[in-house]
Amino acid sequence: MDKVIRYLVSGLAVLIVGLICYVYQTGYRIEDENAQDHSQMRNVLTNSNLAGEQIRRGEYLTRVGNCAACHTARGAALYAGGKLIPSPFGNFISPNITPDMQTGIGRWTADDFWRALHFGKARDGSLLYPAFPYPNYTLVSRTDSDAMFAYLRSIPAVNQVSLPHQLAFPYNQRPLLAIWRTLYFKPHSFAVVAGQSSTWNRGAYLVNGLGHCSACHSSRNMLGANAGTQDLDGGEMPSIAWYAPSLLRLNEAHLANQTDLEVAQLFRRAIAEKGVMSGPMAEVFADSLQHLKTDDIDAMTLYLKSLAPKPDSVPAYKTEYSPQVFSTVMTQGEVLYKKHCADCHGHAGEGIAGIYPALKENHSVLMPNVANPIRIILTGGFPPVSKENPRPYGMPPFAPVLDDNEVALVLTYIRHRWGNQASAVTAAEVNRYRNAPVN
């Protein structure tokens, strides 16, 4: 019996050692299956006489990637870090990526920067948390990486120490990221899809890679992983209490629902006939989208419109009312709508073109997930200032005016009027967002 136990223990020890070696090899010593001579590519770029052009291109690419959104704290120096990013695992604090020699990336090389984007590793070899979206940035080309690095090296250096993350155990044990990477990450380069146009491929590259759309527009498992760079099926953003709608479902935010003109208005003005970029997307627009070249907007639009639609999303549960109760709900909701909403959004939910979005057939209002319309009613709706819409009209917050039941009544009315068909909203659902963080 003792001999059998010894064999079992020995076998288990070998299994554990083998598993550790596998995790180390695939989660830490991770390599690109399509490895190229990136050092040679870097030398060609850095030895060229096009440094100024490379820097300007890098500035544009950091806009596309919206790097400032995380690496710039409100009211602080550009790219000096220090911004707190809440998550279910604790708070991440963005690092300083200015060219300061002591506290920034002044000692980094282009190879170090590429390693961070493509492999998710810091200059010292430590593993980066995927709050930095390297699962998307792994698709960024070496040429684009070098341009971004050249730009970041050109900006003013700021001496500001990067603070440590504020994470709960065991998430604060950085070596354990090797396990996460073994399960969910494999570096790879963007592969051009044969049979698709160069415009379509450019859109795919921007959406799935540098634009890292799936970082928000996807659901996450208990370890914070999604289904990959092309997972655009929407998901809740629990730390800030918003919902990033699915870009694959026609009853949410699939662009096939909109004409090219409507999409252009949304990407250029942050407001279209039936939609407004608000909440977290307003920040994305202000810092990134409005600065994109028309060709890149067209490429992203073409790609997103081409995505095969998934079946319409359905509510997790549906509130049912008797005909008598529902009639009362609609009557009370109509009174509230006429008093607080009709002057701007119209008595027939038609809105005012370019100013106030229509509520009739508006998927932003009709989605099964009601987080966003509740948030907008409570805290107000404020489209971002843009070059093409420098003085946008906003919607005041109604949290001080309407209680939870009244918000539920008016939103239920909107979701069932003018041909709209969606589930009713309850006071309990509204209360969940009453004290949600504003920023």
C-alpha positions as CSV (number, residue, x, y, z in Angstrom):
1,M,0.0,0.0,0.0
2,D,2.9,2.4,0.8
3,K,4.4,1.7,-2.6
4,V,1.2,2.6,-4.3
5,I,0.9,5.8,-2.4
6,R,4.5,6.7,-3.3
7,Y,3.8,6.1,-6.9
8,L,0.7,8.3,-6.7
9,V,2.6,11.1,-4.9
10,S,5.4,10.9,-7.4
11,G,3.0,11.0,-10.4
12,L,1.2,13.9,-8.9
13,A,4.5,15.8,-8.3
14,V,5.5,15.1,-11.9
15,L,2.1,16.4,-13.1
16,I,2.4,19.6,-11.0
17,V,6.0,20.2,-12.3
18,G,4.8,19.6,-15.8
19,L,1.9,22.0,-15.4
20,I,4.2,24.7,-13.9
21,C,6.6,24.3,-16.9
22,Y,3.7,24.5,-19.3
23,V,2.3,27.7,-17.7
24,Y,5.7,29.2,-17.6
25,Q,6.3,28.4,-21.3
26,T,2.9,29.4,-22.6
27,G,2.0,32.1,-20.1
28,Y,5.3,33.8,-19.5
29,R,7.8,32.8,-22.2
30,I,5.2,33.4,-24.8
31,E,6.2,34.0,-28.4
32,D,4.4,35.1,-31.6
33,E,3.8,32.2,-33.9
34,N,4.3,34.6,-36.8
35,A,7.5,36.2,-35.4
36,Q,9.3,38.6,-37.7
37,D,12.7,40.3,-37.6
38,H,11.2,43.3,-35.7
39,S,14.7,44.7,-34.8
40,Q,15.5,45.1,-38.5
41,M,12.1,46.8,-39.1
42,R,12.9,49.2,-36.2
43,N,16.3,50.1,-37.6
44,V,14.9,50.8,-41.0
45,L,12.4,53.2,-39.4
46,T,14.6,54.9,-36.9
47,N,17.5,55.4,-39.3
48,S,15.3,57.0,-42.0
49,N,14.9,60.8,-42.5
50,L,11.2,60.6,-41.9
51,A,11.3,61.1,-38.2
52,G,8.9,64.1,-38.2
53,E,6.4,62.2,-40.3
54,Q,6.7,59.2,-38.1
55,I,6.0,61.3,-35.0
56,R,2.9,62.9,-36.5
57,R,1.7,59.5,-37.5
58,G,2.3,58.2,-34.0
59,E,0.3,61.1,-32.5
60,Y,-2.6,60.1,-34.8
61,L,-2.3,56.4,-33.9
62,T,-2.4,57.2,-30.1
63,R,-5.6,59.1,-30.8
64,V,-7.0,56.1,-32.6
65,G,-6.0,53.9,-29.6
66,N,-7.4,56.5,-27.2
67,C,-4.3,56.1,-25.0
68,A,-4.9,59.4,-23.2
69,A,-8.2,58.2,-21.8
70,C,-6.4,55.9,-19.4
71,H,-3.0,57.5,-19.1
72,T,-4.1,61.0,-18.4
73,A,-5.8,61.9,-15.1
74,R,-8.3,64.7,-15.1
75,G,-6.6,68.1,-15.0
76,A,-3.2,66.5,-15.1
77,A,-0.3,66.5,-17.6
78,L,-0.9,64.5,-20.8
79,Y,0.2,60.8,-20.5
80,A,1.6,61.3,-17.0
81,G,-0.7,58.5,-15.7
82,G,-2.2,58.5,-12.2
83,K,-5.8,57.8,-13.4
84,L,-7.7,55.4,-11.2
85,I,-9.5,52.7,-13.2
86,P,-12.0,50.8,-11.1
87,S,-12.7,47.1,-11.8
88,P,-14.3,44.1,-10.0
89,F,-10.7,43.1,-8.8
90,G,-9.8,46.5,-7.3
91,N,-8.4,49.7,-8.7
92,F,-5.8,49.9,-11.4
93,I,-3.8,53.1,-11.6
94,S,-2.4,54.0,-15.0
95,P,1.4,54.5,-15.3
96,N,3.3,57.5,-16.5
97,I,4.3,57.0,-20.2
98,T,6.0,60.3,-20.8
99,P,9.7,60.1,-21.7
100,D,10.8,61.0,-18.1
101,M,14.0,59.0,-17.4
102,Q,13.2,58.2,-13.8
103,T,9.4,57.8,-13.6
104,G,8.3,57.3,-17.2
105,I,9.4,55.4,-20.3
106,G,12.5,57.5,-21.0
107,R,14.8,54.4,-20.6
108,W,12.6,52.3,-22.8
109,T,13.5,51.3,-26.4
110,A,11.3,50.7,-29.3
111,D,11.7,47.0,-28.7
112,D,10.5,47.5,-25.1
113,F,7.4,49.4,-26.2
114,W,6.7,46.7,-28.9
115,R,7.0,44.0,-26.3
116,A,4.4,45.8,-24.1
117,L,1.9,46.1,-26.9
118,H,2.4,42.8,-28.6
119,F,3.4,40.5,-25.7
120,G,1.9,42.3,-22.7
121,K,5.3,42.5,-20.9
122,A,7.0,45.5,-19.2
123,R,10.6,46.5,-19.8
124,D,11.7,44.5,-16.8
125,G,10.0,41.4,-18.1
126,S,7.1,41.5,-15.6
127,L,3.7,40.6,-16.9
128,L,1.2,43.4,-17.5
129,Y,-2.4,43.3,-16.3
130,P,-4.9,43.0,-19.2
131,A,-6.6,46.2,-17.9
132,F,-4.0,47.4,-20.4
133,P,-5.7,45.9,-23.5
134,Y,-2.7,44.1,-25.0
135,P,-5.0,41.2,-26.0
136,N,-6.2,43.7,-28.6
137,Y,-2.9,45.6,-29.1
138,T,-1.1,42.4,-30.0
139,L,-2.6,43.0,-33.5
140,V,-0.9,46.4,-33.8
141,S,1.8,46.3,-36.4
142,R,5.5,46.9,-35.6
143,T,5.5,49.9,-37.9
144,D,2.6,51.5,-36.0
145,S,4.1,50.6,-32.6
146,D,7.3,52.3,-33.6
147,A,5.4,55.4,-34.7
148,M,3.5,55.6,-31.4
149,F,6.7,55.2,-29.4
150,A,8.4,57.9,-31.5
151,Y,5.5,60.3,-30.7
152,L,5.5,59.4,-26.9
153,R,9.3,60.1,-26.9
154,S,8.7,63.5,-28.4
155,I,6.2,64.9,-25.8
156,P,7.3,66.8,-22.6
157,A,8.7,64.5,-19.9
158,V,6.8,64.7,-16.6
159,N,8.4,63.5,-13.4
160,Q,5.5,61.7,-11.7
161,V,5.9,58.4,-9.9
162,S,3.5,55.7,-11.1
163,L,1.5,54.5,-8.1
164,P,0.9,50.8,-7.4
165,H,-2.4,49.2,-8.2
166,Q,-4.9,48.7,-5.4
167,L,-6.0,45.1,-6.0
168,A,-7.4,42.5,-3.7
169,F,-5.7,39.2,-3.0
170,P,-5.0,37.1,-5.1
171,Y,-5.2,39.5,-8.0
172,N,-2.4,41.5,-6.6
173,Q,0.0,38.6,-7.2
174,R,1.4,39.5,-10.6
175,P,3.1,36.1,-11.3
176,L,-0.3,34.5,-11.4
177,L,-1.0,36.4,-14.6
178,A,0.9,33.6,-16.3
179,I,-2.0,31.3,-15.6
180,W,-4.5,33.9,-17.0
181,R,-2.3,34.3,-20.1
182,T,-2.1,30.5,-20.6
183,L,-5.9,30.3,-20.6
184,Y,-6.8,33.5,-22.5
185,F,-4.0,35.1,-24.4
186,K,-1.8,34.2,-27.4
187,P,0.1,37.0,-29.2
188,H,-0.5,37.1,-32.9
189,S,-0.3,39.5,-35.8
190,F,-3.2,40.9,-37.8
191,A,-3.9,38.6,-40.8
192,V,-5.3,40.2,-43.9
193,V,-8.5,38.4,-44.9
194,A,-8.3,37.3,-48.5
195,G,-11.3,38.2,-50.6
196,Q,-12.0,41.3,-48.6
197,S,-11.1,44.8,-49.7
198,S,-8.2,46.8,-48.3
199,T,-10.8,49.1,-46.8
200,W,-12.5,46.3,-45.0
201,N,-9.2,44.9,-43.7
202,R,-8.2,48.3,-42.5
203,G,-11.5,48.5,-40.6
204,A,-11.0,45.1,-39.0
205,Y,-7.5,46.1,-38.0
206,L,-8.7,49.3,-36.3
207,V,-11.8,47.8,-34.6
208,N,-10.2,44.6,-33.3
209,G,-6.7,45.9,-32.7
210,L,-5.8,49.5,-32.0
211,G,-9.3,50.7,-31.4
212,H,-9.8,47.8,-28.9
213,C,-13.6,47.9,-29.2
214,S,-14.0,44.5,-27.6
215,A,-12.4,45.7,-24.4
216,C,-15.8,47.3,-23.6
217,H,-18.3,45.8,-26.0
218,S,-18.1,42.3,-24.6
219,S,-19.0,40.4,-21.5
220,R,-16.4,39.1,-19.1
221,N,-16.1,35.9,-17.1
222,M,-15.1,35.8,-13.4
223,L,-11.5,36.2,-14.4
224,G,-12.1,39.2,-16.5
225,A,-11.6,37.5,-19.9
226,N,-13.8,37.8,-22.9
227,A,-14.1,35.6,-26.1
228,G,-11.3,37.5,-28.0
229,T,-10.7,40.5,-30.1
230,Q,-13.8,39.9,-32.3
231,D,-16.1,39.5,-29.3
232,L,-18.4,42.5,-29.9
233,D,-21.5,41.1,-28.4
234,G,-21.9,43.7,-25.7
235,G,-21.6,43.6,-21.9
236,E,-22.1,45.3,-18.7
237,M,-19.5,47.6,-17.3
238,P,-20.1,46.9,-13.6
239,S,-17.6,49.2,-12.1
240,I,-19.1,52.3,-13.7
241,A,-22.7,51.0,-14.1
242,W,-23.1,51.4,-17.8
243,Y,-23.8,48.9,-20.6
244,A,-21.7,48.7,-23.8
245,P,-24.3,47.5,-26.3
246,S,-23.8,44.6,-28.7
247,L,-22.4,45.6,-32.1
248,L,-23.6,42.2,-33.5
249,R,-27.4,42.4,-32.7
250,L,-29.9,44.4,-34.7
251,N,-31.9,45.4,-31.7
252,E,-28.9,46.9,-30.0
253,A,-26.1,48.7,-31.9
254,H,-25.4,46.8,-35.1
255,L,-24.6,49.5,-37.7
256,A,-26.7,47.7,-40.3
257,N,-29.6,49.5,-38.6
258,Q,-28.3,52.9,-39.8
259,T,-27.6,54.5,-43.1
260,D,-24.1,55.6,-44.0
261,L,-25.2,59.2,-43.4
262,E,-26.5,58.4,-39.9
263,V,-23.3,56.6,-39.0
264,A,-21.2,59.5,-40.4
265,Q,-23.2,62.0,-38.2
266,L,-22.7,59.8,-35.2
267,F,-19.0,59.5,-35.7
268,R,-18.5,63.2,-36.6
269,R,-21.0,64.9,-34.4
270,A,-21.7,62.3,-31.7
271,I,-25.4,62.7,-32.4
272,A,-27.6,61.2,-35.1
273,E,-31.3,60.9,-35.7
274,K,-31.8,58.1,-33.2
275,G,-28.7,58.1,-31.1
276,V,-26.3,60.1,-29.0
277,M,-22.8,59.1,-27.7
278,S,-23.1,59.6,-24.0
279,G,-21.5,58.1,-20.9
280,P,-18.2,56.4,-21.5
281,M,-18.7,56.6,-25.3
282,A,-18.8,60.3,-25.1
283,E,-15.2,60.3,-23.7
284,V,-14.2,57.9,-26.5
285,F,-15.6,60.3,-29.0
286,A,-14.1,63.4,-27.5
287,D,-10.6,61.9,-27.2
288,S,-10.5,59.6,-30.2
289,L,-13.3,59.1,-32.7
290,Q,-13.8,62.7,-33.7
291,H,-10.1,62.9,-34.6
292,L,-10.1,60.0,-37.0
293,K,-9.6,60.5,-40.7
294,T,-12.6,60.0,-42.9
295,D,-11.0,57.1,-44.6
296,D,-10.6,55.3,-41.3
297,I,-14.1,56.0,-40.2
298,D,-15.4,54.7,-43.5
299,A,-13.2,51.6,-43.1
300,M,-14.5,50.9,-39.6
301,T,-18.1,51.5,-40.7
302,L,-17.7,49.1,-43.6
303,Y,-16.3,46.4,-41.3
304,L,-18.9,46.8,-38.6
305,K,-21.7,46.8,-41.0
306,S,-20.5,43.6,-42.6
307,L,-20.6,41.6,-39.4
308,A,-23.1,38.7,-39.4
309,P,-26.0,39.7,-37.1
310,K,-26.8,37.5,-34.1
311,P,-30.3,36.8,-32.9
312,D,-32.0,39.7,-31.1
313,S,-31.1,39.9,-27.4
314,V,-33.9,39.2,-24.9
315,P,-34.4,40.4,-21.3
316,A,-33.2,38.2,-18.5
317,Y,-36.7,38.5,-17.1
318,K,-39.8,40.3,-18.1
319,T,-42.2,42.3,-15.9
320,E,-45.8,41.4,-16.7
321,Y,-48.8,43.6,-15.8
322,S,-52.5,42.9,-16.0
323,P,-54.3,45.0,-18.7
324,Q,-55.8,47.2,-16.0
325,V,-52.5,47.9,-14.2
326,F,-50.6,48.4,-17.5
327,S,-53.2,51.0,-18.6
328,T,-52.6,52.9,-15.4
329,V,-48.9,52.7,-15.8
330,M,-49.2,54.1,-19.4
331,T,-51.5,56.9,-18.2
332,Q,-49.2,58.0,-15.4
333,G,-46.2,57.7,-17.7
334,E,-47.8,59.8,-20.3
335,V,-48.4,62.6,-17.8
336,L,-44.8,62.6,-16.8
337,Y,-43.6,62.4,-20.4
338,K,-45.7,65.4,-21.5
339,K,-44.4,67.4,-18.5
340,H,-40.7,66.6,-18.6
341,C,-39.8,65.2,-22.1
342,A,-42.2,66.2,-24.9
343,D,-40.9,69.7,-25.4
344,C,-37.6,68.4,-26.6
345,H,-38.3,64.8,-27.8
346,G,-41.7,65.6,-29.3
347,H,-45.2,64.5,-28.5
348,A,-44.8,61.6,-31.0
349,G,-41.2,60.8,-29.9
350,E,-39.9,62.3,-33.2
351,G,-37.2,64.5,-31.6
352,I,-35.5,67.4,-33.4
353,A,-33.0,66.4,-36.1
354,G,-29.4,67.1,-35.1
355,I,-30.4,68.4,-31.7
356,Y,-32.6,65.9,-29.7
357,P,-32.7,62.3,-30.8
358,A,-36.0,60.6,-31.6
359,L,-37.3,58.1,-29.1
360,K,-39.5,56.3,-31.6
361,E,-37.8,53.1,-32.8
362,N,-34.7,54.1,-30.9
363,H,-32.7,51.0,-30.1
364,S,-30.7,52.8,-27.3
365,V,-34.0,53.2,-25.4
366,L,-35.5,49.8,-26.4
367,M,-32.6,47.4,-25.6
368,P,-33.4,44.7,-23.1
369,N,-30.7,46.1,-20.8
370,V,-32.0,49.3,-19.4
371,A,-28.9,50.6,-17.7
372,N,-28.1,53.4,-20.2
373,P,-31.6,55.0,-20.5
374,I,-32.0,54.9,-16.7
375,R,-28.5,56.5,-16.2
376,I,-29.3,59.2,-18.8
377,I,-32.6,60.1,-17.2
378,L,-31.1,60.2,-13.7
379,T,-27.8,62.0,-14.5
380,G,-28.6,63.8,-17.7
381,G,-27.5,63.3,-21.3
382,F,-24.6,65.4,-22.5
383,P,-23.1,64.8,-26.0
384,P,-19.5,65.7,-26.1
385,V,-18.2,68.9,-27.7
386,S,-16.9,68.3,-31.2
387,K,-15.4,70.3,-34.0
388,E,-18.5,69.9,-36.0
389,N,-20.9,70.4,-33.1
390,P,-19.1,72.8,-30.7
391,R,-22.3,73.7,-28.7
392,P,-24.3,70.5,-28.4
393,Y,-27.7,70.6,-26.6
394,G,-27.8,68.6,-23.4
395,M,-30.5,67.0,-21.3
396,P,-30.7,67.9,-17.6
397,P,-30.5,65.3,-14.8
398,F,-33.9,64.3,-13.5
399,A,-32.7,62.4,-10.4
400,P,-33.6,65.4,-8.2
401,V,-37.0,65.7,-9.7
402,L,-38.3,62.1,-10.3
403,D,-38.3,59.3,-7.8
404,D,-37.5,55.7,-8.8
405,N,-41.2,54.8,-9.5
406,E,-41.7,57.9,-11.7
407,V,-38.5,57.2,-13.7
408,A,-39.8,53.6,-14.2
409,L,-43.2,54.9,-15.3
410,V,-41.9,57.4,-17.9
411,L,-39.4,54.9,-19.3
412,T,-42.0,52.2,-19.5
413,Y,-44.3,54.7,-21.4
414,I,-41.5,55.5,-23.9
415,R,-40.7,51.8,-24.5
416,H,-44.4,51.1,-25.3
417,R,-45.5,54.1,-27.2
418,W,-45.4,55.1,-31.0
419,G,-45.0,51.5,-32.1
420,N,-42.1,50.8,-29.6
421,Q,-42.3,47.3,-28.1
422,A,-40.0,46.5,-25.1
423,S,-40.3,45.2,-21.6
424,A,-41.6,47.4,-18.7
425,V,-39.1,48.9,-16.3
426,T,-39.5,48.6,-12.5
427,A,-38.6,51.0,-9.7
428,A,-36.2,48.4,-8.4
429,E,-34.3,48.5,-11.6
430,V,-34.1,52.3,-11.4
431,N,-32.9,52.2,-7.8
432,R,-29.9,50.1,-8.8
433,Y,-28.5,53.1,-10.7
434,R,-29.7,55.9,-8.4
435,N,-26.3,56.2,-6.7
436,A,-24.1,54.9,-9.5
437,P,-20.8,56.7,-10.0
438,V,-21.2,59.7,-12.3
439,N,-17.6,59.4,-13.7
